[in-house]
Amino acid sequence: MITTTAAAGSLLPLTVALPLTGAVLAPLLARLSKRLPLIVSALGLVGSLAVLALIAPHVYGTGGGILAHYMGGWGPVHGAVLGIAFAADPFGMTFALACAGIGTLLVVYALSELGGLGERELGAFACLFQLLDAALIGSALTADLFNLFVWFEVAALASYGLTGFFLERPIALEAAFKIAILTTIAAFAVFIGAGLLYTGHGALNLAQLHNALAAHVGTADLVALGLLVAGFGTKAGLIPFHGWLPDAHTAAPGPVSALFSGLMVNLGIVAVGRLAFQVFPTSQTPILGILMVVGVVSALVGAIMALAQDELKRLLAYDTISQMGVLAIGLGTGAASGIAGSTYHLVNHALFKSLLFLCAGAITHRTGVTKLSEMGGLLGRWPWVAGAFVVGCASIAGIPPLGGYVSLSLIHHGLLESHQYLPYALMLVAQLITIAALGRAAWLAFFREREEEYERSESLRPGMLISLLVLSGCCIAFGVVPGTVIDHAMAPAASGLLHPQQYAHDVLAGVGSLSHVVVDFHYTDLMELGLIVVSVGLGALLTAGYLRSKEPLPVRALRAVHTGSVNDYAAFLAAGAVAIIAALRWA
């Protein structure tokens, strides 16, 4: 362990430099051996994870703390910052650890699934993969708004290449085009929003911006906030900014879909959380109410659209939209339990959604079948995949002793503590529909019989199996030891968001500790356990009914809105940005 906080803070840039170095080396090493790029990728991410683990005790210890490092020694002078800063607080550190750890597992999986590609292809894949993961780690640790925009752009550029990696597939090319158009619009919104704040306050450092905005938030500041929320909301896949997500997550290879859905979308949530709490004063803006509305709509619409899908990966993609809504709901409570639950669910979502997309990738890659209506009988063929899929579904459903039970319970408590009973009821409805959608997928793919044999069927390779087992084990572990995780990680993360003045002071000072926040969780809460039993029972009935009935009118209406046209989705994005700005200004 590193003994001094200054030494720990100086290591923060290394967490991004290691995967970036691997990204540069990957195409070059591919000329020597086609396996070397992915091996170097795994080593780079393991190195980043190791550095984060060295820094973590200084961030999570004694109730939580903050470490800051100013590049080139350009530290603050009388509260003004010229240099770019990295700052590790429990909220960002949690996301960074998830990116490095799960990213490593996805590379291990890719070594098995994509090992048959040519040297140039594997070199390019490894380069883009590490660029994206490095951007996610950088976005988690940056304390500078413009630097956050830079990492947004690095992640976007890498995602274009990874989405369209198999250009011979028309769906991949179309999906890459959509994500390029919509993410470019989102990036422009972020850039303009950052520019407005800099013009008004001469600051880009998040802590300095908080101090500048604490006294008064003007109209230009509200416009900037609306643009920033729309831009980062697009990255998160929140409705109505979600048009790119289903196509991109469906078209990409299995480990890339897992990277997108498990990790990349969380960049948007982390950025919105920082803006809502650590930059803008929640007392002067209705941002929490906006997050609640957007979250509830995303949770419901995403769940309904997931229930309606026949393609497995598209179903999981729409469920990602729903889960991003759940995260926004947790932040929107403004309560310690809800924010801690949202941070907890961010980790759980990274685990269970990566797990489910790897399962889907294993099925489609080894059978060539993508539609649920054409699947069946996979339980006997691949029991390990079936078990991993069930674990992921059960965690999303909030069934104990899996991690999803803990995080969803905390968000429920946050809603009840803040007396937001209507969002609480609507979130329960969304959870019920989610259970039905995933139960339907599990039944059609694994448990029902299939009369015909699959045209091709390959066995799982060791790297694929290892990744599935580790992710499944983590889903269980985060549900078995919630007290330790809440006390040492999630409660400090909530404290960092709920005490923005302290965050700003500590970032400008270079180091500091956070106030203690109490987050209560009772595993045997009879109300939560009863809700799970009822939700699973009603979800099973809804699954059975949906399998036997015609598509309901609300589902057909939502399908009609999702035209697949990038023009329509760009219009939704623009309309959503205008609506949020109007709500911020006149609510």
N, C-alpha and C positions, 0 to 999 in steps of 0.2 A: 504493500500500500504506500502511496505517496504521502509524505508527512506534512508538507506545507501546502496551503491553499494556492499560493502563487504558482508553485510547480504544477499543481493539478490544472489550474486555469490555462497555463501555457500549452498544455497538451490538447486543448479543444480543437484547434485547427487540424491536428493530426488525424482526427476521426474522419475528416472529409478528404484530407490529402491522400490517405492510403488507398481508398477505392478509386480516386481520380488517377493516381499513379497506375493502378491496375488497369484502368480503362485505356490509358495510353499504351501500356505494354501489350495488351491483349492482341491487337492486330499484328504486332511485330512478332510475338511469340508463336502465333498461328503458323508462321512459315517453318518453324522448327518441328512442331508437333500440334496436331489439331486438338488434343486434349489440354495442352498447356494454358490456353486462354481461360478456360473455365476453372482450372486448378488455381491459377493466379487470382481469378475473381474470388474464389472461396477464401484464399489466403488473405486477400486485401480486406474482405469483409470481416473475417475472423480477427484480423489485426485491429480494425476499427472497433469491433465489439470488445476486445481486450482493453483498449485504451479507455473506452467508455466505462468498463467495469472498474478500472483504476480510479476514475474520476467520481464514480457513483457514490462512494461512501461520504464524500465531501458535500454531495448534493442531498442525499437522503438521510444522512446522519443527524441525530439530535433534533428531530422534528422538521428537518428540511432547511436547505440553504441555497444560496445563489453564488455562482462563480462567473466572473467576467474576464475576458481577455481582449485587449485592444490591439489590432494588427499594427505592427511596426512601432509599438509603444506610443501611438497617438491617443493618449487617454484624455478624459474630460478636463477642461479648464474652466473653473467657475460654473460648472453645470452644463457647459456647451461641449458638444462632441463633433470633431471633424473626422476621426478615424472610424473604420468599420469594426464592430464589436461582435464577438461570440459570447453568449451568456447561457449557462446551463442552470435551469431551474427544474424542479421535479416534474412539471408538466412537459417541458420539452425533452428532458432526459428520458422520460418514459417512452416517448415516441421514438427517440433516437435509438434506444436499446432495442425496441421492437423491430425497427428497420434493419439494423445490423444483424440481429439474431435470426430473424425470419428470412432476411435476404440471403444469408449463408445457406439455410436449408433449401431455399429455392434454387440456388446454384447447384447444390448437391443433386437435387431432383433433375435439373437440366442436364447434368453430366450423363444421366441415364437415359432420359427421354430424347435428347437432341444429339446424342453422341454420333449418330450416323450422318450428320451434316458434313459438308466439305470444310476445308481449312478456312477459307475466306469467310464463309458464313458463320462459323463458330467464333472466329475472331471478332467479327462485327457484332454478333449477338452479345458476346461477353463485354465488349466495349460499351454498348448502349445500356446493358443491364447495370453495369457499375456506375455509369453516369447518372442513371435515374436514382439508384439507391444513394449515391453520394449527395444528390440534390435533396433527397428527402431528409437525410441526416443533417445537412446544412440548414435546411429550412427549420428543423426542430431546434437548432442551437443558435441561430442568428438573433441578434438584438437590434438589427438595422432594417428599416422598411424597404429601402432600395435593394439591399442584399437579399431580402426575402423575395423581391421581384426577380432578381437574377436566378435564384434557385428555382423559382417557379418556371422560368424560361428554360433552364437546363433540363428540368424534369419534362417539360412539354416537348422539347426537341427530341429527347431520347424516346419519349412515348410515341411520337410519330413513326420513328423507324421501327420500333418494336411492334407496333400495331400492324404495319404493312410489311412485316418481315418476310412473309411468304407472298410475294407480289403476284405469283401466278394464280392466286385465289382472288376472284373478283371481290368477294366480301371483305378481304383484307385491305385492298386498295380503296374501296369505298369508305371503310371505317377510318382509315388513316386520313382520308380527305376531310371527313366530318370532324374528327378530333383536331385536325390542323386549323380548320376554319373557326370552330367554336372556341378553342383554347386561345387562338390569336386574338379574337375579340375580347376574351376574358383578360388576357395579358395587357391589352391596350387599356382596359378599364382600370386594372391595377396600377399601370404606369401613370395614367392621368390622375388617379386618386392620390398616389404618392406625390406627384408633382404639385397638386393643389395644397397638400399639407406642407410641403417644403416652401412653397411660395408664401403661404400665410404665416409660417412659424420659423422658417430657416432651420428646420431640424428634420432628420430622418431616423435618428436613434429612437427606439421605442420608449425608453425611459425619459428622454428629453421631450419627446412629443407629449407624453402623459403630463409632465409638469407644465407644458405650454397650454394644454387643453383643460387643465384642472379648473381654471378660473372661469372660462367661458368657451362655449362651442358655437361657432358662427355658422352661417348658412353654407359657406364654402366648405367648411369642415364636414357638415352633414352630407353634402354632395360627395365629398371624398369618401366618407364612410360607406355610402350607398354603392359607389363604384367598386370599392375594395371588397365589400361583401358579395356583390354580384360576381366579381372576378374570381375570388377564392371559392365562392359557392359553386361556380362552374367546375372547378377542380374537384370539389367534394361530390359533385353529382346531385346536389340538392335541387328540388323542383322549384322553379321552372327552368333551371340551367343544366338539365341532365341529358339533353338530347344526344350527346356524343357517347355516353357511357355504355348502353347496351350493345351497340355495334362493336365498339373497341374491345370490350371485355370478351365478347363472343369470338371475334376474329383472331385474337392473339393466341400464341401457343400456351399450353397449360401453365407453366411457371410464370409466364408474363401476365396472364390473366390473374393469377394469384398475387403477383406484385402490384398490378393495377388496383385490384379490388380490395386486397388485404392491407395495402400500405399507401399507395399513391393518393387515393381519395382522401385519406386522413390528413394529408398536407393542408387541404382546404379547411378542414375542421379546426386544426391546430391554429392556423392563421386567423380564422374568424374568432376563435376563442381569445387569442391575444388582443386582437383589435377591440373586441367587445368589453374586455375587463382591464387589460393592462395598458391600453393606450387611451381610449375614450372613457370618460366617467359615465357609468351606467345611470347615475342620477340625473344626467342632463340629456339623455337620448332614450328613445323607446326601443333600443336595439334588442333587449331581452325578449320583449313581446314579439318583435319581428322574427327572432330566432324560433320562438315557440310556434308561431303560425306556420312558418316554412317547415319546421321540423314535423309538425303533426301532418301537414299535407303530404310531405315526402314519405313519411312512414306509412300512411294509408294508401296512397297511390302506388308506391313501390310494391307494397304487399299485394294489392289487387292485381297489378300487372304481372307480378311473379306467378300468382296462381293461374293466370291465363296462358302461360308460355308452354310450348311443346318442346322447344330446344333447351337442353339442360343448362348450358352455360348462359343463355339469355335469361333463364329463370333466376339463376344465381346473381346475374348482373342487376336485375330489377330488385332483388332482395337487398343488394348493396345500397341502392337508393333508399330503401326503407330503413336500413340500419343507420345510414347517415342522418336520416331524420330523427332516429332515436337519440343519436349523439347530440344533435342540435337541441332536442327537447331537454336533455340533461343540462346543457349549458344555459338554456333559457329559464330554468327554474331559479337561477341566481342563488340557490341554497347550497350549503356545503355538501350535503348528501348527494344532491343531483349532480354537482360538478365532479365530485369524486367518482360517482357512478358513471358519468360520461367518460372520464379518463380511464376508468376500469374497463368500460365497454369498448373504448378505442383499442385497448390491448386485446381484449377478447375477440373483437371483430377481426383484428389482424390475424389472430390464430385460427378461428373457425372458418373464416372466409377463404384464407389461403389453403386450409385443409380441404374444403369442399371443391375449390377450383382445381386443386391437384388431383382429387378423385375424378372430377369431370374430365380433366385432361388425360388421365390414365385410360378412362373408358373410350373417349373419342380417338385417342392416338392408337390404341391397340385393337379396337374393333372397327373403326371407321364410321361408327354410328353416332349421330349427334342428337337425334330426336327421341324424346321419351316414349313416344308411341311406337317406336321401332325397337325399344330395349326390352329387357326382361331376363330373368334367370341368372343375373350376375352374382347373386349371393353364393351359389354353389361354385361358380367359376373363380371368383376373387373374394373370398370371405374377409381378407384383410382390408380391401377397399370398401366393402360393405360396412364393416365395423367402423372404419374411419369416417365414412359418410354419415352414419347414424350418430356418432359422437358429435360431429360438427352440427348436425341438425338439432340434436338435443340441447347443445349449448346455446344455439340461437333461440330455441324455444324457451330457454330459461329453466330447464329441468335440473334440479340438484342431483349429484354434487358437482355439476359442471360450472365453469366460470360465468356463463351467461346468467345463471340464477342470481349470483351476487350483484353483478353490475346492474341488471334490470331492477332488482329489488331496491338498490340504492336510488336509482332514478325515480322509481315509484315513491319512495319516501320523500325525495326532494319535491315532487309534485304535490304531495299531501301537506308537507311542511309549509309550502308557499301558497296553499289553498287554491290550487289550480285543478279543480275537479273535472272540468270538461276535457282539457287535454289529457288528464289521467285516464278518463273513460275511453277516449279515442285511441290512446296508445294501447290500451288493452285490446280494443277491437283490431288494431293493426297487428298486434302480437298473435291474436287468434288466427287471422288470415295467413300470417307467416307460417304458423304451425301447419295449417292446411296445405299451403303451397309446397313446403318441404316434405311433408308427409306423403303428398301425392307423388313427388319426384322419387322418394325412396321406394314407394310401393311399385311404381311403374318400372324403375330401373333394376331393382334388386330382388323383390319378393314375389312378384307375379311370374308365372311360367311363360316361357317363350317357346313356341312350337318349332320354329326353324333354328338351325345352327347359324352362328355368325360366320360370315364369309372368311374373316380372318380373326385370329385371337392369339395374342402373344402373352407370355407370362410377365409378371412384374420383375423389374431389375432391382438389384440391391439398393441403389441410391434412391429409387422411388419409394421403396418400402421403408427405408430409414426415415425419410422426410415425413411420410404419413404417420409413422409410429411416434416420432418426436412431437409433432404438432398435436396429435391426439392426446399424448401424455401431458402436454402443456395445458390443453383445454381442461383436463381433469385436475391438474395441479392447482390452477388458478381458482378452482372451485373448492378445493379441499382445505387450503390454507388462507382463507380470505382475511382473517384478522391481521396477519403479518403484512400482507400486501397493502391493506387499507391504511394501517398505522404508519408504515414506513415509506409509502409511495403515493397512494391516492389522496390521503388527507393532506400531506404537504403540497401536492399538486393543486388541490382546491384552495389551500392557503395562498399560494402564489398568485392565483387569479383573483381571489377575494380581497387581497391587500395590495392593490396596485401602487400605493404610495411607497410601501416598503420595497416592492419590486424595483421601482424606479430609483429609490435611494441606493439600494444594494448594487444595481447594475452600474450606476455612476461611480460608486465607491469601489467597485471591483470585486467585492465580496460582502456577504451578509447572511443573516439567518432569518427564517420566516417565523411568524407567529404560529403558535400551536392551534390547530383546528380539530375539534372532536367530531368524528363521523361514526355514528353508532350503527352497528349491523348485528342483527340477531338471526342466526341460521334457522332457528326453529320458529320463526314468526308464522303463527297459524294462518294469518290472513294471506301472506305470500304463498304459503304452501297450498292453501285452499284455492287461490287463484290459479296456480299451476295445474292442479288437478282438473279444475273446471275448464281452463283454456285448452288443455290437451284433449279432454273429452269432447268439447265442442269443435275443436279443430279436426278431430277424427271424423265427426259427423259431417262437417263441411267438406272434408276430402271426399268422403263416400258420395255425398250429394252432388258434388261438382263432377265426379267421374261419370255419373249417370244422367246428368241433366244437360240441357242446352246452355250455351253461354249466356249469362244474364245480360240484361240491357246495359247496366252501368259499365260492365267490362267491354262490351262492344263500343260504347261511347268513348271510353279511354283508348281503345285500339284505334278508333277513327282519328283521335287527336294526334296520336303518334304515327304520323304519316311516313316517317323515314326521310323526309326532305330536309336537307341542311338549311334551306331558306326558312322553312317554318321554325326550325329549332333556333336559328339565329334571331328570328322575330320574338320567340319566347324569351330568349336571353335578354334582348333589349327591353322588352316589356317588363320583365321581372326587375331589371335594374331601375327603370323609371318608377315602378311601383314602390320599391324599397326606398328610393330617394324621397318620393312623395310622402311615404309613411314616416320617415325620419323627420321630415320638415314640418309636417302638419299634424302628426298624431299627438 
